[in-house]
Amino acid sequence: MPIVNVALYAGRTDQQKADLAKAITTAISETAGVPDSATTIIFQDVEKASWSVGGEMMSEA
């Protein structure tokens, strides 16, 4: 049973998350042969002040 963790900058709508969840679930189903009902997706909304890339805080980018 696949478990997918998706961390995104905060601010995505519920509909955007639902659309993304469907696309991820479909991709897993089609490529790994896993039934849709077996895929779990966890969304984490992260503020830019709590995200860094290459030592630079995204809130400063």
N, C-alpha and C positions, 0 to 999 in steps of 0.2 A: 504494500500500500504506500504510494508516494505521498510524502509530506513536503510541500513547497512553502518556503518562507520568502515573502516579498517585502523588502524594505523600500519605502518611497518617501520622498519629501511630503510632508503633510500638505493637505489641501485638495487631494483628489476627491471627486464626488463618489457617492455610493454607486452610481451608475457606471462610472469609469472602472471602479473596482470590480463590479459585477461582470462587465465586458472583458476585463483582463482575466478574471477567474475562469470564464468560459473559454477564452482563447488558450490559456495554459492547460486547462483540463482536456480540451480537444487535442492539443499537440501531444500531450502525454498518452492519451488514448490511442491516437493514430500511430505514434512511433514506437510505443512500448507495449501496445496491445493490452493495456490496463483498462478495465471498465471505468466509466466516468465516476461511478459511485464510490470507487476506491481511492480517489484523489482528494487530499485535504490541502487547502491553501490557507495560509495565515498571512494577513496583511499587518505590517507595522508602519504606522505613520510616524515619521521622524522629523522633528523641527530642524531647520538648517543650522541652528546654533548647536545642535548635537551631532553634526555630521562633518567629517573632515576628509579631504582627499589630498594626498601628497603633502600633508602637514598644514594645509590651508583650510580654515573653517569656511564652510559653504555660506554662512551668514555674511562673510566678508567678501565673498566672490562677486 
